[in-house]
Amino acid sequence: MVLRIIPLIVSAFLLGAHFLRQGNLWLVGLCLLALGLLWVKKRWSLIVLQLLAYLGALIWASTAITIVQERLALGEPWLRVTIILGAVALLSVLAGLLLNTPAVKERYSP
């Protein structure tokens, strides 16, 4: 069970760090507070966490596109940042998918 939740925790901390770098403290707090939903043993909390994980993946993909466009315009290398941000986006998707497994759903009542 813990191994299925760890990607969500890592994903939330990474997204929080991303928002911290931008100086957006209320989104940092939201990322951290969202993890509190892990203690709410209701199905709706899993759905909210899944949606937030998928939203995080979209944010990472959008960030990757923006940075790649900037780097291409400046003639700078872009492949490494694409791989890194793509991997982080995939981690967020994986985190959302792992919350949909039968073992996790079993612990959260409807």
C-alpha positions as CSV (number, residue, x, y, z in Angstrom):
1,M,0.0,0.0,0.0
2,V,2.8,2.4,0.9
3,L,4.6,1.8,-2.4
4,R,1.4,2.9,-4.2
5,I,1.2,6.2,-2.3
6,I,4.9,7.2,-2.4
7,P,4.8,8.4,-6.1
8,L,1.9,10.8,-5.1
9,I,3.9,12.2,-2.2
10,V,7.0,12.7,-4.3
11,S,4.9,14.2,-7.1
12,A,3.3,16.7,-4.6
13,F,6.6,17.7,-3.2
14,L,8.1,18.2,-6.7
15,L,5.1,20.3,-7.8
16,G,5.3,22.3,-4.5
17,A,9.0,23.0,-5.2
18,H,8.1,24.1,-8.7
19,F,5.6,26.6,-7.3
20,L,8.0,27.7,-4.6
21,R,10.6,28.5,-7.3
22,Q,7.9,30.7,-8.9
23,G,7.2,32.3,-5.6
24,N,3.6,31.1,-5.5
25,L,3.3,30.2,-1.8
26,W,-0.4,29.5,-1.7
27,L,0.0,26.8,-4.4
28,V,2.9,25.3,-2.4
29,G,0.6,25.1,0.6
30,L,-2.2,23.6,-1.5
31,C,0.3,20.8,-2.7
32,L,1.2,20.0,0.8
33,L,-2.4,20.3,2.2
34,A,-3.7,18.0,-0.5
35,L,-1.6,15.2,0.9
36,G,-3.7,15.4,4.0
37,L,-6.5,13.9,1.9
38,L,-4.6,10.6,2.2
39,W,-6.0,10.3,5.8
40,V,-9.6,10.8,4.7
41,K,-10.7,7.3,4.0
42,K,-13.4,8.2,1.5
43,R,-13.6,7.4,-2.2
44,W,-14.0,11.1,-3.0
45,S,-10.6,11.9,-1.5
46,L,-9.0,9.4,-3.9
47,I,-10.7,11.0,-6.8
48,V,-9.6,14.5,-5.8
49,L,-6.0,13.3,-5.4
50,Q,-6.1,11.6,-8.8
51,L,-7.4,14.7,-10.4
52,L,-4.7,16.8,-8.7
53,A,-2.0,14.3,-9.9
54,Y,-3.2,14.5,-13.5
55,L,-3.4,18.3,-13.2
56,G,0.2,18.3,-12.0
57,A,1.2,16.3,-15.1
58,L,-0.5,18.9,-17.3
59,I,1.4,21.6,-15.4
60,W,4.7,19.8,-16.0
61,A,3.9,19.3,-19.7
62,S,3.0,23.0,-20.1
63,T,6.2,24.0,-18.3
64,A,8.3,21.7,-20.5
65,I,6.7,23.2,-23.7
66,T,7.4,26.7,-22.5
67,I,11.0,26.0,-21.5
68,V,11.7,24.1,-24.8
69,Q,10.3,27.0,-26.8
70,E,12.5,29.5,-25.0
71,R,15.6,27.3,-25.4
72,L,14.9,26.8,-29.1
73,A,14.5,30.5,-29.6
74,L,17.8,31.1,-27.8
75,G,19.6,28.3,-29.6
76,E,20.3,26.5,-26.3
77,P,20.1,22.8,-25.6
78,W,16.6,21.5,-24.9
79,L,16.7,17.7,-24.9
80,R,17.8,17.3,-21.2
81,V,15.1,19.5,-19.9
82,T,12.5,17.7,-22.0
83,I,13.6,14.3,-20.6
84,I,13.6,15.6,-17.0
85,L,10.2,17.3,-17.1
86,G,8.7,14.5,-19.2
87,A,9.8,12.0,-16.5
88,V,8.3,14.2,-13.8
89,A,5.0,14.5,-15.7
90,L,5.0,10.7,-16.1
91,L,5.6,10.3,-12.4
92,S,2.5,12.4,-11.8
93,V,0.4,10.3,-14.2
94,L,1.7,7.1,-12.5
95,A,0.8,8.6,-9.1
96,G,-2.8,9.1,-10.3
97,L,-3.0,5.7,-11.8
98,L,-1.7,3.9,-8.7
99,L,-4.5,5.5,-6.7
100,N,-7.0,3.6,-8.9
101,T,-5.7,0.2,-8.1
102,P,-8.0,-2.3,-6.2
103,A,-5.7,-2.4,-3.2
104,V,-5.9,1.4,-2.7
105,K,-9.7,1.5,-3.5
106,E,-10.3,-1.2,-0.9
107,R,-8.9,1.0,1.9
108,Y,-11.2,3.9,1.0
109,S,-14.9,3.4,1.4
110,P,-17.4,4.9,-1.0
